[in-house]
Amino acid sequence: MCIEGLPIPYGAPNASPFVEHVNRTLREETLNHFIFLSVDHIHRVVAEFIRYYNRERPSQAIHGTQIRTRNSDNLRRLPES
């Protein structure tokens, strides 16, 4: 199986809304708040943001509840219906 990337038009956020959402969130919640001292510093900050985004950040889709993942035993459990 081969996955091939397709270029998207520049300045067309509707062509890739999920990527645009993540990019905007990364910029607004992290990158705009730092003065980076090196490329390594950028990598560390972005890696920490990705960990936070995937494991601890409240999800808008489930009304601000944190998502429980296999590797995050210390997070709140989703409320039971």
N, C-alpha and C positions, 0 to 999 in steps of 0.2 A: 504494500500500500504506500502510495506516495502522496504527500500533502504539498500542494503548491500554493505559494502566496500570491495574492493578486494586489497590485497597487491600487490605492484609492485616490480619488482626486484631492488635490490640496485645497484646504478651506471648505471641505464638504463634510461637516460633522454628522450629517444624517447617513452618510455612507458607512460609518462605523461608530454607532452611538455608544456601545459598551466601552470601547477603547477610549473614546473621547471623554466619557464619564470618569474613568479611572485616571486618565491624564489630568483632568481638571481637578479632581479630588487630591491627587498627589501634589499638584502645584499649589492649590489653595491651603491645604492642611499641613504641608511640610515645607516645600521648597521656598515659598515666599517668606518663611520665618527664619531662615538661616543665611549666614554669610559663610560660604564654604572656603576652607583653607587648602584643600587638595582634592584630587579625584578620589582618593581613598576615603576621605571624609564624606563625599557625596555617596559613594557606594555603601558605607555604613549606615548613613541616615536613610537612604532609600530601602535598604534591606530591613531596617527596623520598621519603617512604615509599612512595607509589604507584610511583615509578620503581624503587625497591629491590624491592618486592613483585613487580612484573611482570618484572623482568630478572635480579635477582641472588639473591633469596631462595631457599634450597634448597627443592625441592618434596617434600612428604611422599609424593606419589603415585609418585614415581620414586626412592624410597629415599634422599632427601637429596641428590640430584644437582641441580646448577643447570640451569635450562632455557636452551637456546640459542635466541635469537631473531634475526630478521633484522638488527636494529639494535644488537646487542650482540656485536661481534666480539671483545671482550676477555674474554669469559666462557669457562669450561672447556667443552669439547665433551662431549657425552654419550658414555659408554663404548660401544664397538661390541660387539655380541653375537657 
